[in-house]
């Protein structure tokens, strides 16, 4: 079985502040629950920023272990 070295990203958008990312995240998730495949999460971005990503990408990033760029994950309805 071939191991992936990069997460697969279906939805990814960066924001300068956590507040902006959370606002978009809440708008995207409005009316969804955390198990809905259309749900998004907020994660630390690739630079000094925040990103809104699809739930599968967030799960994939968390599974990277110590190499994961994620110190936290936020999912709300």
N, CA, C and O atoms as a DFTB+ gen file, in Angstrom:
308 C
 N C O
     1  1       0.828      -1.182       0.000
     2  2       0.000       0.000       0.000
     3  2       0.877       1.252       0.000
     4  3       1.769       1.391       0.837
     5  1       0.624       2.150      -0.931
     6  2       1.406       3.371      -1.033
     7  2       0.923       4.396      -0.009
     8  3      -0.275       4.662       0.097
     9  1       1.871       4.972       0.749
    10  2       1.511       5.994       1.728
    11  2       1.499       7.355       1.053
    12  3       2.348       7.660       0.216
    13  1       0.523       8.164       1.434
    14  2       0.478       9.532       0.938
    15  2       1.464      10.362       1.729
    16  3       1.661      10.141       2.923
    17  1       2.079      11.314       1.062
    18  2       2.983      12.222       1.758
    19  2       2.386      13.620       1.872
    20  3       2.926      14.456       2.596
    21  1       1.295      13.892       1.182
    22  2       0.617      15.178       1.242
    23  2      -0.876      14.947       1.433
    24  3      -1.428      14.002       0.870
    25  1      -1.537      15.794       2.217
    26  2      -2.988      15.647       2.355
    27  2      -3.696      16.016       1.058
    28  3      -3.213      16.852       0.294
    29  1      -4.838      15.392       0.815
    30  2      -5.664      15.723      -0.341
    31  2      -6.577      16.862       0.078
    32  3      -7.236      16.775       1.114
    33  1      -6.626      17.931      -0.713
    34  2      -7.438      19.082      -0.342
    35  2      -8.512      19.349      -1.386
    36  3      -8.215      19.640      -2.545
    37  1      -9.783      19.245      -0.951
    38  2     -10.905      19.567      -1.815
    39  2     -11.341      21.009      -1.627
    40  3     -11.828      21.633      -2.570
    41  1     -11.177      21.549      -0.431
    42  2     -11.521      22.934      -0.142
    43  2     -10.461      23.510       0.761
    44  3     -10.128      22.935       1.797
    45  1      -9.929      24.658       0.358
    46  2      -8.857      25.287       1.126
    47  2      -8.882      26.779       0.834
    48  3      -8.763      27.190      -0.320
    49  1      -9.036      27.582       1.867
    50  2      -9.016      29.029       1.699
    51  2      -8.325      29.639       2.909
    52  3      -8.668      29.320       4.047
    53  1      -7.350      30.519       2.669
    54  2      -6.582      31.135       3.759
    55  2      -7.121      32.505       4.127
    56  3      -7.669      33.226       3.293
    57  1      -6.948      32.849       5.414
    58  2      -7.366      34.138       5.942
    59  2      -6.286      34.673       6.860
    60  3      -5.586      33.905       7.520
    61  1      -6.151      35.987       6.902
    62  2      -5.104      36.610       7.698
    63  2      -5.339      36.454       9.199
    64  3      -4.387      36.333       9.970
    65  1      -6.604      36.457       9.613
    66  2      -6.884      36.372      11.047
    67  2      -7.780      35.180      11.355
    68  3      -8.506      34.679      10.496
    69  1      -7.704      34.746      12.594
    70  2      -8.543      33.648      13.056
    71  2     -10.020      34.055      13.010
    72  3     -10.883      33.239      12.684
    73  1     -10.303      35.315      13.337
    74  2     -11.683      35.803      13.329
    75  2     -12.307      35.700      11.944
    76  3     -13.459      35.287      11.811
    77  1     -11.541      36.079      10.896
    78  2     -12.048      35.968       9.522
    79  2     -12.317      34.511       9.160
    80  3     -13.354      34.188       8.579
    81  1     -11.388      33.646       9.503
    82  2     -11.535      32.225       9.178
    83  2     -12.743      31.619       9.891
    84  3     -13.504      30.861       9.289
    85  1     -12.919      31.949      11.163
    86  2     -14.043      31.409      11.923
    87  2     -15.366      31.940      11.364
    88  3     -16.349      31.201      11.308
    89  1     -15.404      33.209      10.950
    90  2     -16.628      33.778      10.377
    91  2     -17.027      33.041       9.098
    92  3     -18.196      32.703       8.919
    93  1     -16.073      32.794       8.219
    94  2     -16.364      32.063       6.983
    95  2     -16.735      30.622       7.309
    96  3     -17.665      30.065       6.725
    97  1     -16.015      30.033       8.231
    98  2     -16.268      28.662       8.668
    99  2     -17.702      28.514       9.163
   100  3     -18.389      27.562       8.796
   101  1     -18.155      29.443       9.988
   102  2     -19.527      29.387      10.515
   103  2     -20.555      29.559       9.408
   104  3     -21.605      28.917       9.423
   105  1     -20.251      30.432       8.442
   106  2     -21.165      30.642       7.314
   107  2     -21.285      29.379       6.468
   108  3     -22.387      28.983       6.088
   109  1     -20.153      28.751       6.175
   110  2     -20.145      27.516       5.375
   111  2     -20.879      26.399       6.115
   112  3     -21.610      25.622       5.500
   113  1     -20.688      26.318       7.427
   114  2     -21.262      25.223       8.217
   115  2     -22.691      25.472       8.700
   116  3     -23.289      24.608       9.341
   117  1     -23.232      26.638       8.398
   118  2     -24.581      26.960       8.892
   119  2     -25.574      25.886       8.468
   120  3     -25.708      25.585       7.282
   121  1     -26.264      25.315       9.440
   122  2     -27.268      24.290       9.171
   123  2     -26.713      22.880       9.042
   124  3     -27.475      21.931       8.859
   125  1     -25.392      22.729       9.134
   126  2     -24.766      21.405       9.034
   127  2     -24.399      20.915      10.433
   128  3     -24.349      21.700      11.380
   129  1     -24.146      19.623      10.555
   130  2     -23.583      19.122      11.806
   131  2     -22.168      18.641      11.518
   132  3     -21.769      18.547      10.357
   133  1     -21.421      18.341      12.547
   134  2     -20.000      18.022      12.388
   135  2     -19.741      16.715      11.644
   136  3     -18.604      16.450      11.255
   137  1     -20.762      15.900      11.440
   138  2     -20.581      14.650      10.686
   139  2     -20.954      14.796       9.212
   140  3     -20.759      13.865       8.431
   141  1     -21.480      15.941       8.831
   142  2     -21.861      16.187       7.447
   143  2     -20.602      16.298       6.580
   144  3     -19.682      17.030       6.944
   145  1     -20.536      15.595       5.446
   146  2     -19.348      15.669       4.595
   147  2     -19.086      17.060       4.028
   148  3     -17.969      17.338       3.592
   149  1     -20.081      17.936       4.023
   150  2     -19.897      19.296       3.521
   151  2     -19.363      20.240       4.596
   152  3     -19.103      21.411       4.319
   153  1     -19.200      19.739       5.815
   154  2     -18.719      20.541       6.933
   155  2     -17.253      20.925       6.723
   156  3     -16.470      20.149       6.173
   157  1     -16.894      22.126       7.166
   158  2     -15.508      22.592       7.079
   159  2     -14.944      22.823       8.472
   160  3     -15.690      22.884       9.449
   161  1     -13.638      22.950       8.561
   162  2     -12.945      23.165       9.825
   163  2     -11.927      24.291       9.665
   164  3     -11.495      24.588       8.551
   165  1     -11.548      24.912      10.768
   166  2     -10.505      25.933      10.769
   167  2      -9.230      25.303      11.309
   168  3      -9.238      24.655      12.356
   169  1      -8.140      25.498      10.585
   170  2      -6.836      24.977      10.995
   171  2      -5.795      26.081      10.835
   172  3      -6.044      27.077      10.156
   173  1      -4.649      25.911      11.448
   174  2      -3.554      26.838      11.199
   175  2      -3.161      26.722       9.735
   176  3      -3.054      25.618       9.201
   177  1      -2.946      27.860       9.088
   178  2      -2.593      27.877       7.676
   179  2      -1.139      27.543       7.438
   180  3      -0.385      27.298       8.379
   181  1      -0.744      27.534       6.166
   182  2       0.626      27.154       5.817
   183  2       1.662      28.210       6.189
   184  3       2.853      27.912       6.276
   185  1       1.216      29.428       6.405
   186  2       2.129      30.494       6.819
   187  2       1.626      31.027       8.156
   188  3       1.090      30.260       8.956
   189  1       1.782      32.288       8.408
   190  2       1.280      32.867       9.651
   191  2      -0.165      33.305       9.432
   192  3      -0.475      34.495       9.484
   193  1      -1.055      32.327       9.186
   194  2      -2.450      32.618       8.882
   195  2      -3.323      31.438       9.310
   196  3      -2.855      30.518       9.980
   197  1      -4.579      31.477       8.920
   198  2      -5.541      30.425       9.256
   199  2      -6.204      29.964       7.978
   200  3      -6.329      30.735       7.026
   201  1      -6.627      28.717       7.947
   202  2      -7.253      28.172       6.749
   203  2      -8.569      27.500       7.100
   204  3      -8.719      26.903       8.166
   205  1      -9.522      27.612       6.177
   206  2     -10.763      26.864       6.266
   207  2     -10.624      25.732       5.261
   208  3     -10.398      25.963       4.073
   209  1     -10.762      24.506       5.751
   210  2     -10.581      23.327       4.893
   211  2     -11.770      22.387       5.056
   212  3     -12.493      22.441       6.051
   213  1     -11.958      21.530       4.066
   214  2     -13.020      20.528       4.186
   215  2     -12.674      19.560       5.309
   216  3     -11.511      19.406       5.681
   217  1     -13.695      18.916       5.835
   218  2     -13.528      18.058       7.006
   219  2     -12.566      16.900       6.754
   220  3     -11.774      16.559       7.633
   221  1     -12.621      16.298       5.580
   222  2     -11.716      15.184       5.272
   223  2     -10.261      15.642       5.251
   224  3      -9.377      14.914       5.701
   225  1     -10.005      16.845       4.731
   226  2      -8.643      17.376       4.735
   227  2      -8.176      17.603       6.165
   228  3      -7.036      17.288       6.505
   229  1      -9.057      18.154       7.009
   230  2      -8.695      18.373       8.415
   231  2      -8.349      17.054       9.093
   232  3      -7.357      16.968       9.817
   233  1      -9.157      16.034       8.863
   234  2      -8.876      14.714       9.443
   235  2      -7.550      14.174       8.914
   236  3      -6.754      13.614       9.668
   237  1      -7.320      14.345       7.625
   238  2      -6.088      13.883       7.000
   239  2      -4.877      14.586       7.613
   240  3      -3.869      13.944       7.907
   241  1      -4.972      15.898       7.805
   242  2      -3.872      16.652       8.406
   243  2      -3.609      16.199       9.835
   244  3      -2.453      16.090      10.243
   245  1      -4.658      15.934      10.597
   246  2      -4.477      15.473      11.970
   247  2      -3.794      14.115      12.031
   248  3      -3.103      13.813      13.004
   249  1      -3.980      13.296      11.008
   250  2      -3.368      11.970      10.972
   251  2      -1.909      11.994      10.556
   252  3      -1.289      10.934      10.463
   253  1      -1.339      13.166      10.300
   254  2       0.067      13.265       9.930
   255  2       0.993      13.135      11.125
   256  3       2.213      13.144      10.960
   257  1       0.442      13.015      12.320
   258  2       1.259      12.819      13.517
   259  2       2.115      14.016      13.841
   260  3       1.653      15.155      13.760
   261  1       3.363      13.772      14.210
   262  2       4.255      14.860      14.609
   263  2       4.578      15.808      13.471
   264  3       4.948      16.957      13.711
   265  1       4.442      15.342      12.224
   266  2       4.711      16.205      11.078
   267  2       3.531      17.110      10.752
   268  3       3.628      17.968       9.875
   269  1       2.436      16.925      11.442
   270  2       1.226      17.699      11.175
   271  2       1.446      19.172      11.469
   272  3       2.006      19.526      12.506
   273  1       1.000      20.043      10.544
   274  2       1.084      21.477      10.809
   275  2      -0.042      21.963      11.712
   276  3      -0.148      23.163      11.963
   277  1      -0.882      21.062      12.203
   278  2      -2.054      21.439      12.987
   279  2      -1.854      21.331      14.487
   280  3      -1.679      20.224      14.997
   281  1      -1.874      22.445      15.213
   282  2      -1.901      22.331      16.650
   283  2      -3.338      22.278      17.180
   284  3      -3.560      21.882      18.324
   285  1      -4.328      22.681      16.340
   286  2      -5.709      22.657      16.803
   287  2      -6.671      22.501      15.627
   288  3      -6.308      22.693      14.467
   289  1      -7.895      22.151      15.966
   290  2      -8.949      21.975      14.985
   291  2     -10.231      22.498      15.604
   292  3     -10.546      22.179      16.750
   293  1     -10.979      23.307      14.844
   294  2     -12.229      23.865      15.339
   295  2     -13.340      23.441      14.398
   296  3     -13.270      23.703      13.197
   297  1     -14.362      22.790      14.926
   298  2     -15.525      22.427      14.126
   299  2     -16.768      22.816      14.910
   300  3     -16.961      22.366      16.040
   301  1     -17.608      23.649      14.315
   302  2     -18.854      24.029      14.970
   303  2     -19.994      23.944      13.984
   304  3     -19.785      23.926      12.771
   305  1     -21.195      23.893      14.511
   306  2     -22.393      23.883      13.658
   307  2     -22.772      25.303      13.315
   308  3     -23.752      25.526      12.605
